[in-house]
């Protein structure tokens, strides 16, 4: 007769249920751990995003403060402390960060509306544009100028009359208008933009403030004389006057001395203590009106990041 243990079917299911419960607990704990990890990660990312946005806002405020400081510098009645629009950088500690401001005189650039076509063509060549593209640009600029010159007062809308002394017959109201010409890509345009203007109201270049790239674009210019002139400008500083400059024997017909005032391009870079940066650009025009001594003609944020670096490397 069999006398061993008898399996009555009660113990096995109990063990099975306990094993299933243990697996369920492990699964729930694992799921909660994953959810908690994801929540923590999202919280950290959101906090980082908020912090980055705050830093960017601080950098933007610093950059815009730099534009205000530049305007105050341009309006300074004291000639010895007045800021000059000659590209000299001004670095200022401000509100826990730093602001670097430079100003470029629009009279030292080449005017899209008024400059001789051969001067524009020479600039296009020195900035690396091929002959085919140069020809297309010059032909379109000439066409637009002629079309604008044929406008009559009946064609003018008061709402469309531009600021900054521009004529309603201007072919270009902004340097950015050049981008509408086919075949001119962004990289090529960015190489040209720092040296072009629509606000000089003159077809001549002011050698007191023109950057080296603009002076070298003058047909027939001697590069050694350009370097001597730029060195003299640095030596004379605020006491600079036309008579103190070394002569530029080539391209005299493209030069014209323009007094102080007019419009200036302001570039202001704000950098926070945490390293965030923001750049703001503005075109500022001085006026003779006591209640409104200046106007902001343009307000923009330049390209930045990897694309900007690529553009600079192509210059």
C-alpha positions in Angstrom: 0.0 0.0 0.0 1.3 3.5 -1.0 2.2 5.5 2.1 4.0 8.5 0.6 2.8 12.1 0.6 -0.4 12.8 -1.1 -0.8 15.8 -3.5 -4.2 17.1 -2.8 -3.9 20.0 -5.3 -3.8 22.7 -2.7 -0.1 23.8 -2.4 0.8 24.2 -6.1 -1.7 26.9 -6.9 -0.8 28.9 -3.8 2.9 29.0 -4.8 1.9 29.9 -8.4 -0.2 32.8 -7.2 2.6 34.1 -4.9 5.1 33.9 -7.8 2.7 35.8 -10.1 2.1 38.5 -7.4 5.9 38.9 -7.0 6.4 39.3 -10.7 3.5 41.9 -10.8 5.1 43.9 -8.0 8.4 43.9 -9.7 6.8 45.0 -13.0 4.9 47.8 -11.3 8.0 49.0 -9.4 10.0 48.9 -12.7 7.2 50.9 -14.5 7.1 53.5 -11.7 10.9 53.8 -11.8 10.8 54.4 -15.6 8.1 57.0 -15.2 9.9 58.7 -12.4 13.1 58.8 -14.4 11.3 60.3 -17.4 9.5 62.8 -15.2 12.9 63.8 -13.6 14.5 64.1 -17.0 11.6 66.2 -18.4 11.8 68.5 -15.3 15.5 68.9 -15.8 15.1 69.7 -19.5 12.4 72.2 -18.8 14.5 73.9 -16.1 17.4 74.0 -18.5 15.2 75.4 -21.2 13.9 78.1 -18.9 17.4 79.0 -17.8 18.6 79.2 -21.4 15.7 81.4 -22.4 16.4 83.6 -19.4 20.1 83.9 -20.3 19.1 84.7 -23.9 16.7 87.4 -22.7 19.4 88.9 -20.6 21.9 88.9 -23.5 19.3 90.4 -25.8 18.6 93.2 -23.2 22.4 93.8 -23.0 22.7 94.1 -26.8 19.8 96.5 -27.0 21.3 98.6 -24.1 24.4 98.7 -26.2 22.5 100.3 -29.1 21.2 102.9 -26.7 24.7 103.6 -25.4 25.9 104.0 -29.0 23.2 106.6 -29.7 24.1 108.5 -26.6 27.8 108.4 -27.7 26.9 109.7 -31.1 24.9 112.6 -29.6 27.6 113.5 -27.1 28.1 117.3 -27.5 31.8 117.0 -26.4 33.9 116.3 -29.4 36.7 114.7 -27.3 34.3 112.0 -25.9 31.9 111.6 -28.7 31.9 108.2 -30.3 33.1 108.0 -33.8 31.5 105.8 -36.4 34.8 104.4 -37.6 34.5 100.8 -36.6 36.3 101.2 -33.3 35.0 98.7 -30.7 33.7 99.9 -27.4 33.7 97.3 -24.7 31.6 98.1 -21.6 30.8 96.2 -18.4 27.1 96.6 -17.8 24.6 94.9 -15.5 26.8 91.9 -14.7 27.6 91.3 -18.3 29.6 92.9 -21.1 28.5 94.8 -24.2 30.8 95.3 -27.3 29.6 98.0 -29.6 30.9 99.1 -33.0 29.6 101.7 -35.4 30.2 102.1 -39.1 29.5 105.3 -40.9 27.1 104.8 -43.8 28.9 107.5 -45.7 31.9 105.2 -45.8 30.0 102.5 -47.7 29.0 102.1 -51.4 25.5 103.3 -52.1 23.3 100.9 -54.0 21.2 103.8 -55.4 23.8 106.4 -56.3 27.3 104.8 -56.7 28.7 104.3 -60.2 28.1 100.8 -61.5 31.8 100.3 -62.1 32.4 100.9 -58.4 29.8 98.3 -57.4 31.2 95.9 -59.9 34.7 96.3 -58.4 33.3 95.6 -54.9 31.5 92.5 -56.2 34.8 91.3 -57.8 36.9 91.9 -54.6 34.3 89.9 -52.6 34.7 86.9 -54.8 31.6 87.0 -57.1 32.2 85.5 -60.5 32.0 87.5 -63.6 28.6 86.0 -64.7 27.0 86.9 -61.4 28.5 90.3 -61.4 27.1 91.0 -64.8 23.6 89.9 -63.8 23.6 92.0 -60.6 24.8 95.1 -62.4 22.3 94.7 -65.2 19.4 94.4 -62.7 20.6 97.3 -60.5 20.8 99.5 -63.6 17.4 98.4 -64.7 15.8 99.1 -61.3 17.5 102.5 -61.2 16.1 103.5 -64.6 12.7 102.2 -63.7 12.7 104.2 -60.4 13.9 107.4 -62.1 10.8 107.3 -64.4 8.3 107.4 -61.6 6.2 110.5 -61.3 4.8 112.1 -58.2 1.4 110.6 -59.0 2.9 107.2 -58.5 4.0 108.0 -55.0 2.0 106.9 -52.0 2.7 108.9 -48.8 2.6 105.7 -46.8 5.5 104.3 -48.9 7.8 107.3 -48.8 10.9 105.9 -46.9 12.8 107.3 -44.0 16.4 108.4 -43.8 16.3 110.9 -46.5 15.7 108.4 -49.3 14.0 109.6 -52.4 10.7 107.9 -53.4 12.5 107.3 -56.7 15.1 105.2 -54.9 15.6 101.8 -56.6 16.5 100.2 -53.2 15.0 101.2 -49.9 17.2 98.7 -48.0 20.3 96.7 -48.7 18.2 93.6 -48.1 16.3 94.5 -51.3 19.4 93.2 -53.2 18.4 89.7 -52.1 15.4 89.8 -54.4 17.8 89.6 -57.4 17.8 86.0 -58.7 21.1 84.0 -58.4 22.4 86.0 -55.5 22.6 83.4 -52.7 22.6 84.2 -49.0 26.3 83.6 -48.5 27.3 85.9 -51.3 24.9 88.6 -50.1 26.3 88.4 -46.5 29.8 89.0 -47.9 28.6 92.2 -49.6 26.2 93.6 -47.0 28.7 95.2 -44.6 30.0 97.4 -47.4 26.8 98.5 -49.0 24.2 101.2 -48.0 21.2 103.1 -49.2 21.5 105.9 -46.6 24.7 107.8 -47.7 22.7 110.1 -50.0 25.9 110.3 -52.1 27.6 108.3 -54.8 31.0 109.0 -53.2 32.9 107.2 -50.4 34.1 109.1 -47.3 37.7 108.1 -46.9 37.7 109.3 -43.3 35.4 106.4 -42.3 35.4 103.8 -45.2 36.6 100.3 -44.2 39.6 98.9 -45.9 37.5 96.5 -48.1 35.5 99.4 -49.5 38.7 101.5 -50.3 40.3 98.5 -52.0 37.2 98.2 -54.2 37.9 101.6 -55.8 39.0 101.1 -59.4 42.6 102.1 -59.8 43.4 102.4 -56.1 46.9 101.6 -54.8 46.6 99.1 -51.9 49.8 100.6 -50.2 48.2 104.0 -50.1 45.1 102.5 -48.6 47.1 100.9 -45.8 48.9 104.2 -45.2 45.6 106.1 -45.0 44.1 103.6 -42.5 47.2 103.8 -40.3 47.0 107.6 -40.3 43.4 107.4 -39.4 44.3 105.4 -36.3 47.1 107.7 -35.3 45.0 110.9 -35.6 42.0 109.5 -33.9 39.3 112.1 -33.1 41.5 114.9 -34.5 41.2 113.5 -38.0 40.6 115.9 -40.9 41.0 115.6 -44.6 44.2 117.6 -44.7 45.9 115.2 -42.4 45.4 112.2 -44.5 48.0 110.7 -46.9 46.8 111.1 -50.5 45.0 108.5 -52.5 46.2 109.1 -56.0 43.9 106.6 -57.7 40.1 106.8 -57.9 39.7 110.4 -56.8 36.4 110.6 -58.6 34.9 108.0 -56.2 35.9 109.9 -53.0 34.0 112.6 -51.2 34.5 114.1 -47.7 31.3 114.1 -45.7 31.0 115.9 -42.3 29.8 114.3 -39.1 26.2 113.2 -38.7 24.2 111.2 -41.1 23.5 107.6 -40.5 25.6 104.9 -38.8 25.3 101.2 -38.5 25.4 100.0 -34.9 26.4 96.4 -34.0 26.0 95.5 -30.4 26.9 92.2 -28.9 25.7 91.4 -25.3 27.3 88.6 -23.3 26.0 87.5 -19.9 28.1 86.3 -17.0 26.9 82.8 -17.9 28.3 83.1 -21.5 25.1 83.6 -23.4 25.4 86.0 -26.3 23.0 88.0 -28.5 23.8 90.5 -31.3 21.6 93.4 -32.4 22.1 95.6 -35.4 20.5 99.0 -36.0 20.8 101.8 -38.5 20.6 105.1 -36.7 20.2 108.5 -38.3 20.9 111.7 -36.5 18.5 114.6 -37.1 18.5 118.3 -36.3 15.2 118.1 -34.4 15.7 118.9 -30.6 12.7 116.8 -29.6 13.7 113.8 -31.8 17.5 114.0 -32.3 17.7 110.5 -33.9 15.8 107.9 -35.9 16.2 104.2 -36.0 15.9 103.4 -39.7 16.5 99.6 -39.4 16.4 97.1 -36.5 17.6 93.6 -37.1 19.2 90.5 -35.7 22.1 89.3 -37.9 22.7 85.7 -38.8 24.5 83.6 -36.2 25.7 80.1 -35.4 27.3 77.7 -37.7 25.9 79.4 -40.8 27.4 82.7 -39.8 30.8 81.0 -39.2 30.6 79.4 -42.7 29.9 82.8 -44.3 32.8 84.5 -42.5 35.2 81.7 -43.6 34.2 82.4 -47.2 35.1 86.0 -47.0 
